[in-house]
Amino acid sequence: MAILRTEDGRTLTDLSEIGQELASLGIKLNKWPVTENPLIQDLLAQDSLSDGEKETVLQALDHYFVELQHTAGYQMRDLIVIHPEIPNLAGMLSKFEQVHTHADDEVRYIIAGEGIFGFVRPDGSQVELTVQPQEYINVPAGTEHWFYLTSAQRVKAVRYFTNTEGWTPEYTGTAIRIHRAAIAVG
Ligand SMILES: [Fe+2]
């Protein structure tokens, strides 16, 4: 269940109310069920996955990819698996912890674990959104945002790309004012 926190201290959990708060950014947030197939559920419960296991998971969810290919021209998908034992995890995550934009949409489907996106809205206000399993998010190109993990440091997410060239962070230098949820919970 997604959780949105605003700078003025409100916490929203209703998906349509969250959608309204994010409407000025053009962010799409949908609930997409993850298959209940026990094989897939067992794989999602593991910390790390081999390339073959990742592909098994991706194929079980490819009906969503096929839809994105037809409706929005997506061409690639992969599965990113993050857990605390990944070498240089902090270095990898630090690239995305500061406010940045991408030349392409950032499209993620969370299938296990969770992560936190922060956004700068057009009026300059900041919000943070915790995304959790079965949540699909499309952050439009050019949106000022940041991303970090909760203290569990675990997430599995399908990433969808139209191409991979536009998907490097461009830092905007905007300061993050909103209090970070992960710090608040320790
Ligand atoms: Fe990003």
Backbone and ligand atoms as CSV (ligand in chain L), in Angstrom:
chain,resi,resn,atom,element,x,y,z
A,1,MET,N,N,0.845,-1.190,0.000
A,1,MET,CA,C,0.000,0.000,0.000
A,1,MET,C,C,0.884,1.245,0.000
A,2,ALA,N,N,0.655,2.064,-0.981
A,2,ALA,CA,C,1.469,3.287,-1.094
A,2,ALA,C,C,1.169,4.234,0.071
A,3,ILE,N,N,2.198,4.963,0.463
A,3,ILE,CA,C,2.048,5.960,1.535
A,3,ILE,C,C,2.655,7.263,1.024
A,4,LEU,N,N,1.867,8.342,1.058
A,4,LEU,CA,C,2.388,9.645,0.636
A,4,LEU,C,C,2.495,10.567,1.849
A,5,ARG,N,N,3.663,11.182,2.001
A,5,ARG,CA,C,3.844,12.168,3.076
A,5,ARG,C,C,4.080,13.534,2.452
A,6,THR,N,N,3.407,14.535,2.998
A,6,THR,CA,C,3.569,15.887,2.470
A,6,THR,C,C,4.436,16.695,3.430
A,7,GLU,N,N,4.934,17.826,2.917
A,7,GLU,CA,C,5.803,18.673,3.739
A,7,GLU,C,C,5.064,19.252,4.945
A,8,ASP,N,N,3.741,19.425,4.796
A,8,ASP,CA,C,2.982,19.992,5.923
A,8,ASP,C,C,2.492,18.894,6.869
A,9,GLY,N,N,3.058,17.691,6.758
A,9,GLY,CA,C,2.838,16.674,7.779
A,9,GLY,C,C,1.654,15.759,7.568
A,10,ARG,N,N,1.023,15.815,6.388
A,10,ARG,CA,C,-0.092,14.891,6.145
A,10,ARG,C,C,0.434,13.556,5.633
A,11,THR,N,N,-0.292,12.481,5.960
A,11,THR,CA,C,0.037,11.140,5.467
A,11,THR,C,C,-1.199,10.575,4.781
A,12,LEU,N,N,-1.057,10.211,3.515
A,12,LEU,CA,C,-2.192,9.688,2.749
A,12,LEU,C,C,-1.898,8.253,2.321
A,13,THR,N,N,-2.914,7.388,2.397
A,13,THR,CA,C,-2.738,6.005,1.961
A,13,THR,C,C,-3.755,5.596,0.899
A,14,ASP,N,N,-4.734,6.445,0.643
A,14,ASP,CA,C,-5.741,6.122,-0.360
A,14,ASP,C,C,-5.176,6.413,-1.750
A,15,LEU,N,N,-5.211,5.392,-2.625
A,15,LEU,CA,C,-4.536,5.526,-3.915
A,15,LEU,C,C,-5.102,6.677,-4.754
A,16,SER,N,N,-6.415,6.897,-4.683
A,16,SER,CA,C,-6.971,7.982,-5.502
A,16,SER,C,C,-6.611,9.344,-4.902
A,17,GLU,N,N,-6.553,9.434,-3.572
A,17,GLU,CA,C,-6.116,10.701,-2.945
A,17,GLU,C,C,-4.646,10.979,-3.251
A,18,ILE,N,N,-3.833,9.920,-3.229
A,18,ILE,CA,C,-2.409,10.087,-3.575
A,18,ILE,C,C,-2.300,10.540,-5.024
A,19,GLY,N,N,-3.121,9.934,-5.878
A,19,GLY,CA,C,-3.118,10.308,-7.295
A,19,GLY,C,C,-3.409,11.790,-7.483
A,20,GLN,N,N,-4.332,12.325,-6.686
A,20,GLN,CA,C,-4.650,13.756,-6.782
A,20,GLN,C,C,-3.456,14.613,-6.380
A,21,GLU,N,N,-2.748,14.188,-5.323
A,21,GLU,CA,C,-1.581,14.953,-4.856
A,21,GLU,C,C,-0.453,14.950,-5.891
A,22,LEU,N,N,-0.413,13.881,-6.694
A,22,LEU,CA,C,0.665,13.746,-7.677
A,22,LEU,C,C,0.234,14.177,-9.073
A,23,ALA,N,N,-1.038,14.594,-9.208
A,23,ALA,CA,C,-1.582,14.903,-10.536
A,23,ALA,C,C,-0.810,16.023,-11.230
A,24,SER,N,N,-0.356,17.018,-10.461
A,24,SER,CA,C,0.332,18.154,-11.081
A,24,SER,C,C,1.655,17.725,-11.700
A,25,LEU,N,N,2.149,16.545,-11.334
A,25,LEU,CA,C,3.406,16.021,-11.880
A,25,LEU,C,C,3.173,15.057,-13.044
A,26,GLY,N,N,1.915,14.674,-13.255
A,26,GLY,CA,C,1.634,13.704,-14.320
A,26,GLY,C,C,2.071,12.292,-13.977
A,27,ILE,N,N,2.296,12.041,-12.691
A,27,ILE,CA,C,2.735,10.695,-12.269
A,27,ILE,C,C,1.561,9.728,-12.316
A,28,LYS,N,N,1.813,8.555,-12.887
A,28,LYS,CA,C,0.791,7.506,-12.880
A,28,LYS,C,C,1.150,6.508,-11.795
A,29,LEU,N,N,0.167,6.147,-11.002
A,29,LEU,CA,C,0.364,5.154,-9.941
A,29,LEU,C,C,-0.802,4.175,-10.017
A,30,ASN,N,N,-0.487,2.910,-10.267
A,30,ASN,CA,C,-1.534,1.904,-10.416
A,30,ASN,C,C,-1.237,0.697,-9.549
A,31,LYS,N,N,-2.298,-0.035,-9.246
A,31,LYS,CA,C,-2.120,-1.304,-8.544
A,31,LYS,C,C,-2.178,-2.426,-9.571
A,32,TRP,N,N,-1.100,-3.189,-9.683
A,32,TRP,CA,C,-1.022,-4.320,-10.609
A,32,TRP,C,C,-0.775,-5.580,-9.776
A,33,PRO,N,N,-1.722,-6.505,-9.751
A,33,PRO,CA,C,-1.507,-7.725,-8.965
A,33,PRO,C,C,-0.273,-8.501,-9.430
A,34,VAL,N,N,0.450,-9.054,-8.462
A,34,VAL,CA,C,1.568,-9.965,-8.751
A,34,VAL,C,C,0.991,-11.381,-8.702
A,35,THR,N,N,1.420,-12.213,-9.625
A,35,THR,CA,C,0.915,-13.588,-9.670
A,35,THR,C,C,1.072,-14.304,-8.316
A,36,GLU,N,N,0.099,-15.135,-7.989
A,36,GLU,CA,C,0.184,-15.899,-6.736
A,36,GLU,C,C,0.834,-17.265,-6.939
A,37,ASN,N,N,1.309,-17.526,-8.141
A,37,ASN,CA,C,2.041,-18.771,-8.443
A,37,ASN,C,C,3.100,-19.019,-7.362
A,38,PRO,N,N,3.037,-20.198,-6.681
A,38,PRO,CA,C,3.953,-20.441,-5.547
A,38,PRO,C,C,5.429,-20.405,-5.933
A,39,LEU,N,N,5.753,-20.838,-7.150
A,39,LEU,CA,C,7.151,-20.787,-7.605
A,39,LEU,C,C,7.634,-19.333,-7.632
A,40,ILE,N,N,6.816,-18.470,-8.179
A,40,ILE,CA,C,7.202,-17.052,-8.266
A,40,ILE,C,C,7.270,-16.446,-6.866
A,41,GLN,N,N,6.302,-16.774,-6.034
A,41,GLN,CA,C,6.306,-16.233,-4.663
A,41,GLN,C,C,7.557,-16.676,-3.895
A,42,ASP,N,N,7.973,-17.941,-4.106
A,42,ASP,CA,C,9.198,-18.430,-3.457
A,42,ASP,C,C,10.415,-17.632,-3.933
A,43,LEU,N,N,10.466,-17.362,-5.239
A,43,LEU,CA,C,11.596,-16.592,-5.773
A,43,LEU,C,C,11.589,-15.174,-5.201
A,44,LEU,N,N,10.412,-14.598,-5.069
A,44,LEU,CA,C,10.328,-13.218,-4.554
A,44,LEU,C,C,10.747,-13.141,-3.085
A,45,ALA,N,N,10.649,-14.277,-2.392
A,45,ALA,CA,C,11.038,-14.290,-0.975
A,45,ALA,C,C,12.549,-14.434,-0.794
A,46,GLN,N,N,13.254,-14.819,-1.860
A,46,GLN,CA,C,14.717,-14.938,-1.770
A,46,GLN,C,C,15.354,-13.556,-1.809
A,47,ASP,N,N,16.543,-13.432,-1.187
A,47,ASP,CA,C,17.254,-12.162,-1.268
A,47,ASP,C,C,17.815,-11.927,-2.656
A,48,SER,N,N,18.590,-12.913,-3.139
A,48,SER,CA,C,19.193,-12.709,-4.459
A,48,SER,C,C,18.636,-13.730,-5.442
A,49,LEU,N,N,18.701,-13.396,-6.722
A,49,LEU,CA,C,18.192,-14.261,-7.786
A,49,LEU,C,C,19.245,-14.396,-8.871
A,50,SER,N,N,19.359,-15.601,-9.420
A,50,SER,CA,C,20.245,-15.795,-10.577
A,50,SER,C,C,19.599,-15.138,-11.788
A,51,ASP,N,N,20.373,-15.002,-12.866
A,51,ASP,CA,C,19.807,-14.418,-14.085
A,51,ASP,C,C,18.623,-15.255,-14.587
A,52,GLY,N,N,18.751,-16.590,-14.489
A,52,GLY,CA,C,17.663,-17.460,-14.927
A,52,GLY,C,C,16.415,-17.287,-14.070
A,53,GLU,N,N,16.624,-17.136,-12.773
A,53,GLU,CA,C,15.472,-16.923,-11.876
A,53,GLU,C,C,14.816,-15.567,-12.142
A,54,LYS,N,N,15.637,-14.567,-12.415
A,54,LYS,CA,C,15.067,-13.251,-12.757
A,54,LYS,C,C,14.188,-13.366,-14.001
A,55,GLU,N,N,14.689,-14.092,-14.994
A,55,GLU,CA,C,13.932,-14.235,-16.235
A,55,GLU,C,C,12.611,-14.984,-15.998
A,56,THR,N,N,12.649,-15.995,-15.115
A,56,THR,CA,C,11.410,-16.715,-14.779
A,56,THR,C,C,10.379,-15.757,-14.183
A,57,VAL,N,N,10.841,-14.894,-13.279
A,57,VAL,CA,C,9.936,-13.914,-12.664
A,57,VAL,C,C,9.415,-12.937,-13.716
A,58,LEU,N,N,10.319,-12.445,-14.552
A,58,LEU,CA,C,9.910,-11.468,-15.578
A,58,LEU,C,C,8.863,-12.070,-16.516
A,59,GLN,N,N,9.102,-13.328,-16.920
A,59,GLN,CA,C,8.163,-13.938,-17.872
A,59,GLN,C,C,6.782,-14.136,-17.258
A,60,ALA,N,N,6.755,-14.382,-15.951
A,60,ALA,CA,C,5.461,-14.555,-15.273
A,60,ALA,C,C,4.670,-13.245,-15.232
A,61,LEU,N,N,5.360,-12.124,-15.457
A,61,LEU,CA,C,4.713,-10.806,-15.389
A,61,LEU,C,C,4.700,-10.104,-16.740
A,62,ASP,N,N,5.056,-10.848,-17.796
A,62,ASP,CA,C,5.239,-10.197,-19.091
A,62,ASP,C,C,3.941,-9.747,-19.751
A,63,HIS,N,N,2.791,-10.199,-19.246
A,63,HIS,CA,C,1.552,-9.665,-19.834
A,63,HIS,C,C,1.452,-8.160,-19.621
A,64,TYR,N,N,2.054,-7.654,-18.527
A,64,TYR,CA,C,2.074,-6.196,-18.324
A,64,TYR,C,C,3.018,-5.531,-19.324
A,65,PHE,N,N,4.151,-6.176,-19.567
A,65,PHE,CA,C,5.131,-5.638,-20.522
A,65,PHE,C,C,4.529,-5.578,-21.925
A,66,VAL,N,N,3.822,-6.650,-22.302
A,66,VAL,CA,C,3.203,-6.687,-23.634
A,66,VAL,C,C,2.225,-5.518,-23.786
A,67,GLU,N,N,1.480,-5.240,-22.720
A,67,GLU,CA,C,0.536,-4.122,-22.763
A,67,GLU,C,C,1.279,-2.793,-22.946
A,68,LEU,N,N,2.393,-2.634,-22.202
A,68,LEU,CA,C,3.175,-1.395,-22.333
A,68,LEU,C,C,3.822,-1.279,-23.707
A,69,GLN,N,N,4.216,-2.418,-24.284
A,69,GLN,CA,C,4.781,-2.396,-25.640
A,69,GLN,C,C,3.742,-1.865,-26.630
A,70,HIS,N,N,2.504,-2.341,-26.466
A,70,HIS,CA,C,1.459,-1.954,-27.417
A,70,HIS,C,C,0.963,-0.544,-27.191
A,71,THR,N,N,0.827,-0.150,-25.922
A,71,THR,CA,C,0.201,1.148,-25.643
A,71,THR,C,C,1.198,2.290,-25.586
A,72,ALA,N,N,2.462,1.996,-25.258
A,72,ALA,CA,C,3.393,3.109,-25.005
A,72,ALA,C,C,4.783,2.890,-25.615
A,73,GLY,N,N,4.941,1.866,-26.437
A,73,GLY,CA,C,6.201,1.698,-27.162
A,73,GLY,C,C,7.384,1.239,-26.328
A,74,TYR,N,N,7.116,0.596,-25.210
A,74,TYR,CA,C,8.254,0.110,-24.400
A,74,TYR,C,C,8.942,-1.057,-25.108
A,75,GLN,N,N,10.261,-1.133,-24.960
A,75,GLN,CA,C,11.021,-2.117,-25.716
A,75,GLN,C,C,11.829,-3.083,-24.863
A,76,MET,N,N,12.132,-2.686,-23.623
A,76,MET,CA,C,12.974,-3.535,-22.777
A,76,MET,C,C,12.411,-3.569,-21.366
A,77,ARG,N,N,12.721,-4.667,-20.690
A,77,ARG,CA,C,12.405,-4.726,-19.263
A,77,ARG,C,C,13.493,-5.533,-18.600
A,78,ASP,N,N,13.778,-5.195,-17.351
A,78,ASP,CA,C,14.679,-6.031,-16.564
A,78,ASP,C,C,14.179,-6.048,-15.126
A,79,LEU,N,N,14.837,-6.848,-14.314
A,79,LEU,CA,C,14.431,-6.957,-12.916
A,79,LEU,C,C,15.608,-6.527,-12.052
A,80,ILE,N,N,15.389,-5.509,-11.262
A,80,ILE,CA,C,16.444,-5.069,-10.358
A,80,ILE,C,C,16.159,-5.663,-8.974
A,81,VAL,N,N,17.196,-6.276,-8.399
A,81,VAL,CA,C,17.061,-6.968,-7.111
A,81,VAL,C,C,18.077,-6.354,-6.146
A,82,ILE,N,N,17.578,-5.718,-5.100
A,82,ILE,CA,C,18.474,-5.048,-4.145
A,82,ILE,C,C,18.256,-5.638,-2.751
A,83,HIS,N,N,19.372,-5.954,-2.099
A,83,HIS,CA,C,19.324,-6.468,-0.726
A,83,HIS,C,C,20.605,-6.032,-0.029
A,84,PRO,N,N,20.649,-6.134,1.303
A,84,PRO,CA,C,21.764,-5.512,2.035
A,84,PRO,C,C,23.138,-6.092,1.708
A,85,GLU,N,N,23.213,-7.325,1.185
A,85,GLU,CA,C,24.530,-7.937,0.947
A,85,GLU,C,C,25.132,-7.572,-0.412
A,86,ILE,N,N,24.454,-6.778,-1.186
A,86,ILE,CA,C,25.020,-6.387,-2.487
A,86,ILE,C,C,26.280,-5.551,-2.264
A,87,PRO,N,N,27.392,-5.929,-2.924
A,87,PRO,CA,C,28.627,-5.147,-2.744
A,87,PRO,C,C,28.418,-3.690,-3.185
A,88,ASN,N,N,28.965,-2.789,-2.394
A,88,ASN,CA,C,28.879,-1.354,-2.697
A,88,ASN,C,C,27.443,-0.867,-2.900
A,89,LEU,N,N,26.526,-1.400,-2.089
A,89,LEU,CA,C,25.124,-0.990,-2.184
A,89,LEU,C,C,24.977,0.522,-1.969
A,90,ALA,N,N,25.664,1.043,-0.946
A,90,ALA,CA,C,25.520,2.475,-0.638
A,90,ALA,C,C,25.993,3.332,-1.808
A,91,GLY,N,N,27.092,2.910,-2.438
A,91,GLY,CA,C,27.601,3.666,-3.579
A,91,GLY,C,C,26.634,3.663,-4.739
A,92,MET,N,N,26.029,2.496,-4.958
A,92,MET,CA,C,25.070,2.366,-6.045
A,92,MET,C,C,23.832,3.240,-5.810
A,93,LEU,N,N,23.354,3.228,-4.558
A,93,LEU,CA,C,22.134,3.972,-4.251
A,93,LEU,C,C,22.384,5.479,-4.186
A,94,SER,N,N,23.635,5.859,-3.865
A,94,SER,CA,C,23.905,7.287,-3.669
A,94,SER,C,C,23.691,8.094,-4.951
A,95,LYS,N,N,23.759,7.422,-6.098
A,95,LYS,CA,C,23.525,8.120,-7.370
A,95,LYS,C,C,22.111,8.692,-7.465
A,96,PHE,N,N,21.188,8.084,-6.729
A,96,PHE,CA,C,19.781,8.446,-6.899
A,96,PHE,C,C,19.184,9.142,-5.679
A,97,GLU,N,N,20.021,9.356,-4.659
A,97,GLU,CA,C,19.516,9.945,-3.410
A,97,GLU,C,C,19.385,11.454,-3.470
A,98,GLN,N,N,20.054,12.071,-4.454
A,98,GLN,CA,C,19.942,13.521,-4.597
A,98,GLN,C,C,18.947,13.842,-5.712
A,99,VAL,N,N,18.441,15.087,-5.684
A,99,VAL,CA,C,17.396,15.448,-6.641
A,99,VAL,C,C,17.954,15.411,-8.059
A,100,HIS,N,N,17.239,14.686,-8.931
A,100,HIS,CA,C,17.675,14.536,-10.319
A,100,HIS,C,C,16.473,14.402,-11.243
A,101,THR,N,N,16.770,14.483,-12.520
A,101,THR,CA,C,15.758,14.222,-13.553
A,101,THR,C,C,16.350,13.196,-14.519
A,102,HIS,N,N,15.487,12.661,-15.372
A,102,HIS,CA,C,15.935,11.817,-16.474
A,102,HIS,C,C,15.310,12.339,-17.763
A,103,ALA,N,N,15.975,12.050,-18.885
A,103,ALA,CA,C,15.441,12.443,-20.193
A,103,ALA,C,C,14.307,11.514,-20.626
A,104,ASP,N,N,14.109,10.448,-19.883
A,104,ASP,CA,C,13.074,9.465,-20.195
A,104,ASP,C,C,12.224,9.230,-18.946
A,105,ASP,N,N,11.054,8.673,-19.132
A,105,ASP,CA,C,10.224,8.325,-17.972
A,105,ASP,C,C,10.948,7.295,-17.109
A,106,GLU,N,N,10.714,7.348,-15.799
A,106,GLU,CA,C,11.214,6.295,-14.896
A,106,GLU,C,C,10.009,5.424,-14.555
A,107,VAL,N,N,10.050,4.188,-15.033
A,107,VAL,CA,C,8.879,3.307,-14.940
A,107,VAL,C,C,9.255,2.070,-14.141
A,108,ARG,N,N,8.569,1.883,-13.038
A,108,ARG,CA,C,8.916,0.801,-12.117
A,108,ARG,C,C,7.652,0.062,-11.660
A,109,TYR,N,N,7.820,-1.238,-11.543
A,109,TYR,CA,C,6.740,-2.066,-11.000
A,109,TYR,C,C,7.343,-2.823,-9.819
A,110,ILE,N,N,6.929,-2.441,-8.627
A,110,ILE,CA,C,7.491,-3.027,-7.411
A,110,ILE,C,C,6.813,-4.376,-7.173
A,111,ILE,N,N,7.615,-5.425,-7.053
A,111,ILE,CA,C,7.006,-6.749,-6.853
A,111,ILE,C,C,7.396,-7.374,-5.515
A,112,ALA,N,N,8.394,-6.808,-4.838
A,112,ALA,CA,C,8.731,-7.229,-3.466
A,112,ALA,C,C,9.508,-6.092,-2.820
A,113,GLY,N,N,9.453,-6.028,-1.486
A,113,GLY,CA,C,10.171,-4.967,-0.780
A,113,GLY,C,C,9.517,-3.611,-0.987
A,114,GLU,N,N,10.303,-2.563,-0.805
A,114,GLU,CA,C,9.740,-1.221,-0.955
A,114,GLU,C,C,10.846,-0.198,-1.157
A,115,GLY,N,N,10.441,0.953,-1.631
A,115,GLY,CA,C,11.378,2.061,-1.815
A,115,GLY,C,C,10.623,3.370,-1.678
A,116,ILE,N,N,11.375,4.465,-1.583
A,116,ILE,CA,C,10.747,5.770,-1.383
A,116,ILE,C,C,11.185,6.719,-2.495
A,117,PHE,N,N,10.197,7.252,-3.194
A,117,PHE,CA,C,10.440,8.314,-4.165
A,117,PHE,C,C,10.099,9.649,-3.525
A,118,GLY,N,N,10.965,10.621,-3.712
A,118,GLY,CA,C,10.625,11.998,-3.358
A,118,GLY,C,C,10.403,12.781,-4.634
A,119,PHE,N,N,9.495,13.771,-4.571
A,119,PHE,CA,C,9.192,14.584,-5.751
A,119,PHE,C,C,9.140,16.060,-5.387
A,120,VAL,N,N,9.595,16.890,-6.318
A,120,VAL,CA,C,9.405,18.337,-6.215
A,120,VAL,C,C,8.250,18.684,-7.142
A,121,ARG,N,N,7.167,19.212,-6.552
A,121,ARG,CA,C,6.008,19.539,-7.383
A,121,ARG,C,C,6.202,20.898,-8.070
A,122,PRO,N,N,5.392,21.184,-9.104
A,122,PRO,CA,C,5.577,22.446,-9.844
A,122,PRO,C,C,5.533,23.687,-8.954
A,123,ASP,N,N,4.804,23.635,-7.824
A,123,ASP,CA,C,4.752,24.802,-6.933
A,123,ASP,C,C,5.945,24.823,-5.960
A,124,GLY,N,N,6.873,23.883,-6.114
A,124,GLY,CA,C,8.073,23.852,-5.275
A,124,GLY,C,C,7.925,22.997,-4.028
A,125,SER,N,N,6.704,22.580,-3.708
A,125,SER,CA,C,6.502,21.751,-2.515
A,125,SER,C,C,7.050,20.339,-2.769
A,126,GLN,N,N,7.407,19.670,-1.680
A,126,GLN,CA,C,8.012,18.341,-1.793
A,126,GLN,C,C,7.133,17.294,-1.108
A,127,VAL,N,N,7.095,16.122,-1.703
A,127,VAL,CA,C,6.354,14.996,-1.117
A,127,VAL,C,C,7.232,13.757,-1.215
A,128,GLU,N,N,6.951,12.786,-0.346
A,128,GLU,CA,C,7.635,11.498,-0.446
A,128,GLU,C,C,6.602,10.379,-0.521
A,129,LEU,N,N,6.845,9.450,-1.431
A,129,LEU,CA,C,5.920,8.350,-1.685
A,129,LEU,C,C,6.625,7.026,-1.455
A,130,THR,N,N,6.132,6.249,-0.495
A,130,THR,CA,C,6.634,4.882,-0.317
A,130,THR,C,C,5.864,3.979,-1.271
A,131,VAL,N,N,6.603,3.283,-2.127
A,131,VAL,CA,C,5.960,2.363,-3.071
A,131,VAL,C,C,6.230,0.939,-2.615
A,132,GLN,N,N,5.212,0.121,-2.718
A,132,GLN,CA,C,5.251,-1.226,-2.156
A,132,GLN,C,C,4.777,-2.244,-3.192
A,133,PRO,N,N,4.844,-3.549,-2.850
A,133,PRO,CA,C,4.507,-4.574,-3.842
A,133,PRO,C,C,3.138,-4.370,-4.485
A,134,GLN,N,N,3.103,-4.681,-5.785
A,134,GLN,CA,C,1.918,-4.578,-6.636
A,134,GLN,C,C,1.654,-3.148,-7.067
A,135,GLU,N,N,2.659,-2.270,-6.915
A,135,GLU,CA,C,2.456,-0.888,-7.341
A,135,GLU,C,C,3.343,-0.552,-8.533
A,136,TYR,N,N,2.676,-0.019,-9.534
A,136,TYR,CA,C,3.338,0.412,-10.772
A,136,TYR,C,C,3.378,1.935,-10.758
A,137,ILE,N,N,4.554,2.479,-11.053
A,137,ILE,CA,C,4.667,3.940,-11.067
A,137,ILE,C,C,5.383,4.392,-12.326
A,138,ASN,N,N,4.841,5.447,-12.918
A,138,ASN,CA,C,5.490,6.085,-14.070
A,138,ASN,C,C,5.772,7.531,-13.682
A,139,VAL,N,N,7.070,7.855,-13.579
A,139,VAL,CA,C,7.509,9.212,-13.266
A,139,VAL,C,C,7.921,9.853,-14.590
A,140,PRO,N,N,7.197,10.888,-15.042
A,140,PRO,CA,C,7.496,11.438,-16.372
A,140,PRO,C,C,8.901,12.017,-16.482
A,141,ALA,N,N,9.447,11.951,-17.696
A,141,ALA,CA,C,10.751,12.563,-17.986
A,141,ALA,C,C,10.752,14.008,-17.497
A,142,GLY,N,N,11.861,14.427,-16.922
A,142,GLY,CA,C,12.001,15.813,-16.493
A,142,GLY,C,C,11.492,16.104,-15.091
A,143,THR,N,N,10.826,15.144,-14.459
A,143,THR,CA,C,10.322,15.343,-13.092
A,143,THR,C,C,11.485,15.362,-12.105
A,144,GLU,N,N,11.563,16.396,-11.267
A,144,GLU,CA,C,12.597,16.411,-10.220
A,144,GLU,C,C,12.218,15.403,-9.145
A,145,HIS,N,N,13.099,14.434,-8.910
A,145,HIS,CA,C,12.787,13.384,-7.943
A,145,HIS,C,C,14.067,12.835,-7.329
A,146,TRP,N,N,13.884,12.002,-6.314
A,146,TRP,CA,C,14.995,11.264,-5.723
A,146,TRP,C,C,14.452,9.924,-5.260
A,147,PHE,N,N,15.345,9.006,-4.919
A,147,PHE,CA,C,14.905,7.665,-4.544
A,147,PHE,C,C,15.847,7.094,-3.503
A,148,TYR,N,N,15.289,6.430,-2.492
A,148,TYR,CA,C,16.130,5.723,-1.532
A,148,TYR,C,C,15.334,4.567,-0.940
A,149,LEU,N,N,16.021,3.724,-0.201
A,149,LEU,CA,C,15.371,2.546,0.369
A,149,LEU,C,C,14.949,2.800,1.806
A,150,THR,N,N,13.990,2.021,2.265
A,150,THR,CA,C,13.657,2.032,3.685
A,150,THR,C,C,14.745,1.239,4.421
A,151,SER,N,N,14.653,1.199,5.747
A,151,SER,CA,C,15.725,0.565,6.518
A,151,SER,C,C,15.878,-0.925,6.219
A,152,ALA,N,N,14.848,-1.563,5.651
A,152,ALA,CA,C,14.957,-2.983,5.277
A,152,ALA,C,C,15.946,-3.188,4.129
A,153,GLN,N,N,16.174,-2.161,3.339
A,153,GLN,CA,C,17.133,-2.215,2.212
A,153,GLN,C,C,16.856,-3.367,1.256
A,154,ARG,N,N,15.596,-3.599,0.995
A,154,ARG,CA,C,15.241,-4.676,0.066
A,154,ARG,C,C,14.158,-4.194,-0.892
A,155,VAL,N,N,14.423,-4.412,-2.163
A,155,VAL,CA,C,13.383,-4.151,-3.164
A,155,VAL,C,C,13.648,-5.007,-4.392
A,156,LYS,N,N,12.564,-5.470,-4.985
A,156,LYS,CA,C,12.627,-6.092,-6.313
A,156,LYS,C,C,11.650,-5.322,-7.182
A,157,ALA,N,N,12.152,-4.829,-8.301
A,157,ALA,CA,C,11.308,-4.007,-9.167
A,157,ALA,C,C,11.608,-4.313,-10.625
A,158,VAL,N,N,10.532,-4.415,-11.408
A,158,VAL,CA,C,10.696,-4.508,-12.853
A,158,VAL,C,C,10.859,-3.088,-13.379
A,159,ARG,N,N,11.865,-2.893,-14.253
A,159,ARG,CA,C,12.075,-1.591,-14.881
A,159,ARG,C,C,11.707,-1.732,-16.353
A,160,TYR,N,N,10.973,-0.763,-16.870
A,160,TYR,CA,C,10.576,-0.783,-18.281
A,160,TYR,C,C,11.221,0.410,-18.977
A,161,PHE,N,N,11.751,0.159,-20.168
A,161,PHE,CA,C,12.474,1.201,-20.897
A,161,PHE,C,C,11.978,1.320,-22.339
A,162,THR,N,N,11.934,2.542,-22.825
A,162,THR,CA,C,11.789,2.732,-24.281
A,162,THR,C,C,13.178,2.668,-24.905
A,163,ASN,N,N,14.176,3.186,-24.205
A,163,ASN,CA,C,15.588,2.951,-24.533
A,163,ASN,C,C,16.364,3.243,-23.264
A,164,THR,N,N,17.608,2.804,-23.184
A,164,THR,CA,C,18.353,2.997,-21.935
A,164,THR,C,C,19.222,4.258,-21.968
A,165,GLU,N,N,19.280,4.929,-23.116
A,165,GLU,CA,C,20.167,6.090,-23.226
A,165,GLU,C,C,19.710,7.260,-22.370
A,166,GLY,N,N,18.392,7.473,-22.293
A,166,GLY,CA,C,17.894,8.636,-21.561
A,166,GLY,C,C,17.848,8.413,-20.070
A,167,TRP,N,N,18.371,7.292,-19.616
A,167,TRP,CA,C,18.131,6.950,-18.229
A,167,TRP,C,C,19.367,7.065,-17.348
A,168,THR,N,N,19.982,8.242,-17.404
A,168,THR,CA,C,21.063,8.562,-16.470
A,168,THR,C,C,20.585,9.756,-15.657
A,169,PRO,N,N,21.018,9.860,-14.381
A,169,PRO,CA,C,20.543,10.989,-13.589
A,169,PRO,C,C,21.206,12.308,-13.983
A,170,GLU,N,N,20.395,13.340,-14.085
A,170,GLU,CA,C,20.923,14.704,-14.263
A,170,GLU,C,C,20.563,15.455,-12.995
A,171,TYR,N,N,21.587,15.849,-12.239
A,171,TYR,CA,C,21.352,16.445,-10.928
A,171,TYR,C,C,20.938,17.902,-11.073
A,172,THR,N,N,19.914,18.291,-10.306
A,172,THR,CA,C,19.399,19.662,-10.418
A,172,THR,C,C,19.920,20.564,-9.309
A,173,GLY,N,N,20.484,19.985,-8.239
A,173,GLY,CA,C,21.006,20.800,-7.151
A,173,GLY,C,C,19.946,21.270,-6.167
A,174,THR,N,N,18.694,20.908,-6.391
A,174,THR,CA,C,17.622,21.291,-5.466
A,174,THR,C,C,17.841,20.608,-4.112
A,175,ALA,N,N,17.696,21.375,-3.026
A,175,ALA,CA,C,17.868,20.798,-1.689
A,175,ALA,C,C,16.619,20.031,-1.289
A,176,ILE,N,N,16.821,18.902,-0.615
A,176,ILE,CA,C,15.681,18.136,-0.096
A,176,ILE,C,C,15.331,18.707,1.271
A,177,ARG,N,N,14.109,19.239,1.391
A,177,ARG,CA,C,13.685,19.845,2.664
A,177,ARG,C,C,12.841,18.888,3.499
A,178,ILE,N,N,12.094,18.033,2.785
A,178,ILE,CA,C,11.147,17.181,3.514
A,178,ILE,C,C,11.916,16.189,4.364
A,179,HIS,N,N,11.388,15.917,5.548
A,179,HIS,CA,C,12.070,15.021,6.477
A,179,HIS,C,C,12.012,13.597,5.941
A,180,ARG,N,N,13.152,12.954,5.902
A,180,ARG,CA,C,13.195,11.632,5.280
A,180,ARG,C,C,12.577,10.565,6.173
A,181,ALA,N,N,11.643,9.812,5.595
A,181,ALA,CA,C,10.902,8.816,6.358
A,181,ALA,C,C,11.809,7.724,6.901
A,182,ALA,N,N,12.805,7.326,6.108
A,182,ALA,CA,C,13.678,6.222,6.538
A,182,ALA,C,C,14.470,6.624,7.777
A,183,ILE,N,N,14.840,7.916,7.839
A,183,ILE,CA,C,15.569,8.403,8.997
A,183,ILE,C,C,14.629,8.449,10.213
A,184,ALA,N,N,13.392,8.823,9.935
A,184,ALA,CA,C,12.416,8.939,11.023
A,184,ALA,C,C,12.160,7.588,11.693
A,185,VAL,N,N,12.228,6.509,10.915
A,185,VAL,CA,C,11.977,5.183,11.514
A,185,VAL,C,C,13.282,4.509,11.899
A,186,GLY,N,N,14.371,5.215,11.761
A,186,GLY,CA,C,15.664,4.666,12.149
A,186,GLY,C,C,16.313,3.913,11.025
L,1,LIG,FE,FE,15.545,8.550,-10.997
